[in-house]
Amino acid sequence: MSNYPPIAEHGMIGDLQTAALVSSGGVLDWWCTPRFDSPSVFASLLDAERGGRCSLAAENPGDGSEMTTRQLYLSDTAVLVTRFMAPDGVGEVADFMVPLDTGTPQVRHRLIRVARVVRGTVSFALACRPRFDYGRASHTLAVPDQHHALFHGPDTDLHLQSTTGIALRAEGEDVTARFRLSAGQAAAVVLTSTAGGDDAPRRPSLDEVVRDLQACRSFWLSWLRSCTYQGRWQDQVRRSAITLKLLTYAPTGAPVAAATMGLPEQVGGERNWDYRYTWVRDASLSVKALIDLGFHEEAYAFRRWLRDRIEARDTATGDPLQIMYRVDGDPHLTEETLGHLEGYRGSYPVRAGNAAADQLQLDIYGEASDALIVGGDIGAIRGWKALTEVLDWLSDHWDQPDEGIWETRGGRKDFTYSRLMTWVAFDRALRASQAFSRPAETERWTRTRDAAFRQIVERGWHDKRKAFVQHYDSDVLDASLLLMPKVGFLSPHDPDWLSTLDAMDGELVSDSLVYRYDPSASPDGLRGSEGTFNLCSFFYVEALARSGRLSQARYAFDKMLTYANHVGLFAEEIGPSGEQLGNFPQAFTHLALVTAAMALDDELAAARTRPEADEQVQAAKYGFTVPAEGSAADGTGD
């Protein structure tokens, strides 16, 4: 298991059509190409022996002295730098991909690794060991000269090319190199994936590589100029924005849930899913946050993608929308088990594809409606017509059990959250119809909206728990309901909501970290447990802030930020020992970080207008509550 670095010990690079992970030891151990959801070329994160990797790192001195490593991003960019510090010198490897911000899918993708020395002398070692098709396919190797190696796979070729100073040599079906650089010197290798049989790329010079590096930096610095966020957490919000952009497939505007597949929610467990697809829910919830951050182009691109899915629906086959699609809109996500891979630290099975695509999750229609209507723009008449047809379908089908937001495999239930988002779907559509004078089945939609509201209040509320619960046949709490005030279903100061929040505090919250639900109390059809869910932890921060619990919200947010990895990235979950678990990095987590930061900024700004604001705001920084003057707590009240 020592061959598997912690999930958090990685940074991500990408070109907006694919993404790769590089460990803090300089190992490229995850890359799928030519798309996020393509078969892998490097996947040693899922099997250290069979998965394939490309290592470029300083060699350990071997004289008993220690070498330390540090990894960072160049500020406000997706250029990842891994530094190696030894007694004889300091070297570094910069990893990056030049963004392909285009509407055309590209077959050819370039991943560039630049080694340089900033002090003394450093010896580097390169080992490139690709394994095509998740390690299932063999390949052949040709080394026409010492600066070019061609790995020929079944459908994909991988070219490894080096600049002057790095001589490549074959080692079986792999390639290795050793080279030594002194202060001020640099050399680079370029990995280029192409369709099988395509012409080889031209060998790059070091000057060209440096220009590519500058182009990459310039792209990200220019892109971030659109960011309007000026709040207290600019570094974290900007890093999250870059991460969301890296996880978005530029040709269609569809974001993937994460860059990886198969990383476990519990090490050794079976909750190992493929997240390289576009969830309607996740992506829809990102639209308002992107607009609030100033990234209108990205928000509108996804909305176009979503409208296309609605318009392309097959009305004869059932549900108007799937819960997820491939980035190009393909609905086929057949799930298979990759039995030859042992999984991250023995976490088996490893799954490619996602059978949850066929689940019924009625909440997606609320999130989709909200995304399509947010910002006072409801798009073309054709899109409105398609949306109304979907809502007419929902009017007939909303009141039935489904699998719910968490995609449980323990049977369908009457999930409260699904009913909540039904209410959202019709609430938003009715408002838009009136505001823009668009035709709609107004009376029917109003009846459905009101029926959903009454059902949630009457059946989703549990008198003994004094809280809204996961589904109508249980008393289990569910962190998805943290969104109830956010979507406007009730006020954040409503007594029933505050009582629900108190119940969650007592059962789902562990030192400011939030579990989705308790699987032991509400079986989900899977063995094992999971960690706290980062998405829910940030939703919790926002709910606290909006509910007036500002000190608690600020304290919880600051603590959550300590769980970010060394370059500011979050996976899906946090484990019992504070380790990151699940697929990495997860877009939903970074989206929730952004919305939590903006909510806290809003509430802290509002607090400054209230009496004793300065004292209260200062106390909030440290998680303390200052009693109001004349209260019993300060000894002057009744």
N, C-alpha and C positions, 0 to 999 in steps of 0.2 A: 504493500500500500504506500510505501515511501515514494513510489514513482508518480504518485498523484498529488500535485500541489493543491492547497486549499482552493476552493472555488473562488474565494475573494482575491486570491493572489494573481489577478489578471487585469490587464487593460484591454480595451477594445479599439480596433481600427476598422475602417471601412470606406467604401467608395459610393455608398448610397444604393448599391444593388446587391452587395454581399458584405459580410463582416467577418473578422478574424479575431481570435483571442491570443494574446501573448502573455506568458507568465512572467512573474518578477525575476525569474531565472533566465529569461531570454529565449524561452521555448514557445514557438508557434505551435500550439496543440489543438487548435480548432479553426478550420476554414472550409466552408462549403462554397462551391463556385459552379456555374456562373450566377446563381441566385442564392438568397438566404436559404431557400428550401431545397436546394440541389443536394445530391449526395456529397459526402465529405471527401476532401483530399487529405486533410490532416484531422485526426480525431483521437489522439492519444489521451484526451481528457475522458474518453469513454472506454478506452482499453489501451493501457500503456504499451502493450506488446504488439497488438494488431492494428491499432488505430492510425498510426503514422504521425510524424512530427518533423519540424524543422528547427533545429537549435542553432543559435548564433550567440555565443557568450564568451566572455573572457575566461581563459583557462586558470584554474586554481594554481597558485604558485607551487604547491606541493612540498614546501619546505617547513610546514608546520604553522606558518603565518596564516591569518584569517583574511578572507576576502568578503567584503560586505556588498550588498546590492541595494539599490534604491530605484524606484520607478515613479515617473511623473509624466504628466502631459505638459507640453509647451502651452503656456497660458492661453486660454480661450481658443484652443485648437484641438484637433483629434490626432496630433502627432505625439506618439508615445515614445518616451525615452527611458531606457533601462541603463542605469549607471553601475559600473563595477569598480570598486575601490579596493586596491591592494597596496602593499608596501612599496612596490616598484612603480606604480602608476595608477592613473584613473582613466578608464575607458568607458565608452557608452555605445549603445546601439539605438538608433532612432528608427522606429517602425511606422509606416504610414501607407495610405493608398490615396491617390489623387481622386477627389470626388468626380463622379460621372453624373452631374446634375442635368440629366437629359430625359426626354420623354421616350427615348428609344432603348429597348433592352440591348445590352452589349454582351457578346460572347467572350470577348477578350478582357481580362482583368489583371492588373499589375499590383503586386505587393512588394514594396521596396524596403530593404533593410540596410541601413548605413552604419558602419562601424567607424569610430574615430577615437583618438586618444587626446586627452586634454592636459595630461601631465605624465612625465616619465615614459616608460614603455610598457606595452601590454600585449600579450599573446592571445589570439582569439582562435576558437575552434568552431567550425561549421559542420553540421551533419544534417543532410536533407534526406528524409525517409518517407516519401509520400505513400499512402495506401488508398487506392481509389475505391469509390462506391462503398463507403463505410468500412473499408478494409476487406471487402468481399472479392474484389477483382485484382487479378495480377497485372503487372505492367512490364514493359521492356525498357531498357536504358540504352541510350546512345550518347557518347561523349565525343563529338566531332573535334573539339579542341579544348584546351585547358580553361577556357572561359565560357563554355556552353555545354549544358547537359540537357538532354531531352528525355523526359519520362513519358512514355506513350501508354495511356490507359485505354479502356474500352471505348469511351465516348469523349474523353477529355485528354488533352496533352498538357503537360506542365513543363515549361522551359525555365531552367535555372541558369542565369547569366551573371557573370561577375565582371567588375572593373579591374583595371590593372592593380596588381598586388595580391590578388586571390586566385590561386591556381587550383582548379577543381580536379578531383580524381575519383574514379569509380571504385566502389567498395561493394562488390556483389551487385545488387540492383539499386543500391543507394549511392549517394555522393557525399564526400567529405572534403574538408580543406583545413589547413592550419596556416596562420599568417601572423606576422608581428608588426605592430605599428608604433611609432614614436609620437611624441607630442606634436600636434599640428597636422598629423597625417590622417587620411581617411580612405576607406574603400567600401564598396557596396556590392550587394547581390540583389538581383531582381527576379522575382518569381512571376511568371506570366502564364495564366491559364488560357488555353485556346480550345476551339473545337478540334476534335481529332482530325489530323491531316492538314490543318491550316498551316500557312507559311510561318516560319520562325520569326519572331520579332528581331529587329535590329539590335545588336549589342549596344547598350548604353555606355556613354562615357561618364566619368565622375561629375563633370560639369553639368551634364544633362540631369543627372540625379539630383544635384543641388538645386537646379532650377525647378524640378518637380517638387522638391521639398518646400521651396518658397511659394510655389503655386498652391500647394496644399494649405500652407499657413494663411496665405492671402484669402483663399476661399472662405475659411472658417472665420477669420477676422471680419471679412466683408459681410458674411451672412449674419453674424451676431450684431451688426449695426442696426438691424431691424428690431432687435429686442428692446422693448420699452420698459422693462422691469428696472426700477431704481430703488428697490427695497433693501432691507437689512442683510439679505442672504444672497448677494449677487453671485458670488463664486459658485455656491451650490446650485442656484437656479440656472445659471449659464451652463454649468456642466450637465445638468439634467436636460436642458434644451438641446445641447449638442448630442447627447445620448439618444434622445427621441428622434432627432434628425438622422443619425447614423442608422437607426432601426427602421427607417422609412424607405420603401422601394420607390425610387424617383420616377420610373416610367409610368407608374399608376397612382402614386400618392398614398399607397396602402402601407401602414406601419405593421411590423410584425411584433408579436408579444415579447419575444426575446431572441437573442442571436443563436441560442443553443437548443438542443434536444437531450432528453435523457438524464439531465442532472437531477439528483434525488432531493425530495422534500424531507427524507430521512435516510441517512447513510445506511445502506444495506436493505432499504425498504423497496416497495414496488411502485411508489408514487413517482414515476419517472416518465414524464410526458414530453411530447414534441411541441415546442412553442414557436416554431418558425413560420407561423401563419398569421393571418389578419382576423382578429376577433371583432365582430361588429360592435360589441359592447365596449371593449377596451379603446378601440379607435374612436368611437363616437364620443366617449367621455373626454377624449383629448382635445376635441375641437374648440370648446370654449376656452380652455387653458391656453391653447396656441394663439387664439385671437387676443386674449388678454395680454399675452406676452408680446404681441405685435407681429406674429408670424401668420399673416392672413393667407399667404399663398399656399402654405402647407395645409392649413385648415380647409381651404376651398378645394384643394386637390383631392383630399380624402372625401369630401362631400360629393364631388363628381363621381368618384369611385363607388360610393355608396348608392348614389342615384342610379348608376349603371347596373348595380346588382338588383335593385328593386325593379328596374325596367326590364331586366333580362329574366325575371322570375318565370317559372313554368307554372302557370295557374292550374294546370291539369294534374299536377303531381302532389299537391299538398301545400306545405308551409311556404309563404312568400319569400322568406329569407332563411338561409342557414345561419348558424351562430358564428361560423368562421369559413374562410376561403383561403386559397392560395393568393399570393400577392398579385397575380394577374387576373383574379376573379374566378379561377377554375374551382368548382365546388367539390372536386374529387380528392379526398384526403385519406385514402384507404390506409388503415393502421396495420403495421406488421411488426413482429418481434424479430430483432436482429440477434439471433441466438448465438452467433459466433463472438459477440462482444461481451466481456464480463461486466461492463458497467462501471461507472465511477466508484472506485474503492469497493467493488463487488456489489454495487446496487443494480440488481437485475430484476426484471427484464429491461432491456433497452428497446424503446419503441420508436419507430419512424412512421409518420402519418398520425392521424388523430381521429379515433372512432367517435369522439364526442361531437364531431361535426354533424352527426345524424340525430343528436339529441333535440328535444323540444325545450327551448328556454324562452319563455314568453317575454321576459324582461327586455330582450334586445329591441323590441319595437318601441319601447319608451325611450331608450337611449338613442336609437336611430332617429326618431322624430325630433328629439331635442337637438341633435346634431344638425339636422337638415334645416331647422327653423331658427337656430340661434343667430343673433347678430342682426335681426331684421332683414334677412335675405332668404327667401324661400325658393329662389332659383326659377327655372323655366316652367312654363305652363305644363309641359310634358311631364316634368318631374313631379309637379303637384298632383297631376292626375294619377300617376303611379302610386304616390303616397296615399291618396284617398282610397284607392282600391285596396291597399294593404290594410288601412285602418278599418275599412268595411269588413274585410276578412277577420280582423282582430275582434270586431264587435261580436262575431259569431263564435269565436274560439277562445276568448280570454279566460273564461271561467272553467278551467280544467287543470288537473295536476300536470306538473312538468318536472324536469330535472334540476331547475334552479341555476342560479348564478355560479355556483361552485362546481357544476358539472359532476355531481355525485353519481355513482353507479350503484346506488342502493334502492332504486325505484322512484317513481314519480310521486310528488307530494304537492299539496296546495301551499306553495311557498309565498310568504307575505311579500317578499321583495318583488316577486314577479307581478303580484297584484299592484304593488306600489308603482312599478314602471308602466303598467297598463294605465293607471291614472295619469301618469306623466304624458304618455302618448296622446291621449285625448285632450288633456289640458292644453298642451302646446299646439295641437292642431286646431282646436277651437279658437284659441287666441289669434293664430295666424290667419285663419279664415275670416275672422272679423276685421283684423287690422288691415288685411290686403284685399278684402272683398272677393275672396275666392269661393267657388261653389263647394258645398260640403253637405253631408247628411247631418246637419247640425243637431236636430232633435235626437236622432239615434245616438250620435256621439256623446251628447250630454247625458243621456240615460246611462250609457255604459260607464262614463267617467264617474257619475254619481254612485252607481252600483258598486264600482270598485272601491270608492271611498268608504261607503257604508260597510262593505264586507271587511275591509282592513280594520276599521274601528271596532266592529262587532266580533269578528272571529280572529283577527291577528293580535288583539289585545288579550293578555292573560291576567285575570284579576288577582290571582295569588302571587304571581311574580311582579305585578305592577309594572309590566313592561310589554312592548311588542315583541313577539317571538318569531322563530324561524319559519314554522309552518303551523297550520291550524290544528293539527293533531298532537302537538307537543308543547312543552314549556321550555324548550331549548332556545337560548339566545343566539343571535346571528349578527356579526359585525357589518354585514351588507346594509343593515338598517341604519347605520350611521349616516346614510345619505338621505334619510327622511327629511330633515330640515333643509338640506342643501338643494333638493329638488323642489322645495316649496310646499310640500304636503302639509307640514305644520310649522309653527313658529319654533325657532331654537330655544325660546323661553317658555314654551307650552309645558304645563306641569306633567302631562303624560310623557312628553319627550324627556324631560329632566329625570323623571323616574326611570325611564328606560336606560338613560345614560348612566344613572347610578347602578342599575343592575348589571350593566356591562362592566362597569368599573370593578364590581365585586367578583365577576366570574370569568370574563374574557381577557382582562388586562393583567399583565404580569410586569411590574416595574416599567410601566409606560409602553410595553409591547403588547400587541393585541392578537389574539387567536381569532380565526374566522368563526369557529364554532367548536363545540366539544364533540369529536367523533365518537367517543365512548357513550355519550348521551344520545347522539343522533347518528346511528351507524350509516356510513356512506358507501358500503360495499367493498371497502378496501382494507387490507391488513396494515397494521402499524400506525404510527402517529405522524405528526408534522410539527414544524416550528411555528412561531408567531409569524403572521402575514404582514409584510412591510406595507403593502397597500392599505390594509386596515389600520395600521399604526398611524399612518399619515392622515387617513380619514378621521381617526379619533382626535388628532390634534385640531383639525379644522372644526369638528363638531364641538370640541371644548371651547375653542375661541369664539365661535358664533353664539354659543350658549352663555357667554359672559364669564367663563372660567378661565380667564386670561393667564393668570399665574400658572395654573396647572398645564395649560396648553403650551406656554412658552417653555416650561420645564420639560415636558414630554418631547417637544420638537428638538430642543437642544440635545437631549439624550439620544433621540433617534439618529441624529447626525453623527454621533460617535460610532454608530454601527456601519457607516459607509466604509468602503475599503480605502486603501492608500491613495487611490486616484479619484475618489468621490463617487464610485459606482455601487449600486445595490443589486443583489439578487432578489429572488422572490420572497425568501423567508429568513428568519434568524433562529438558529438552533439553541438548545439548552445552554451551551457554553459560549454563546455570543457569536458563533460561526455563521457564515452565510450559507444558505441552502437553496436548492432549486435552480431553475434555469437563470442564465446570467448574460448580460445585465437585463433586468426586466423593465420594459417600457412603462407598464402600469405603475410600478413603484415610483419611477421618476416623475410621471405625470402627477401622482398624488403628492409628492414632495413639493412640486411647483404650486399646486392649489393650496396646500397647507401654508406655505410661505406667504402667498398672497393674502390668505385669510388673516394670518397673524399680523401682517403689515397693516391691513385695514383696521383691525380691532385695536392694535396698539396706537394707531393714529387717532382713532376715535376716543381712546382713553385719555388722550392729552387734552381733550375739551371738557372732561369731567372734573369735578372738584378733586383736589389732592392727586391730580393726574401724574405729576412728575414722580411723586413718592411711589405711587402704585406701579408705574411703568418700570422704575428702577427695581422695585421688589420683584416684579415679574421676571426679570432677567435671571433671578436666582431661585425662582420657584417658591417665593414667600408670599404670603397674603398680609397686607397691612390693614388692620381694622379701621373702619371709618370713625371719625371723631364723634364722641358721644355714644359709642356703642358699648355694650356690656364688656366686650373684650378688653377695652382700655381702661376700665374701672370707672368711667364717668357716666355710663348709661344706667338704665333701670336694673 
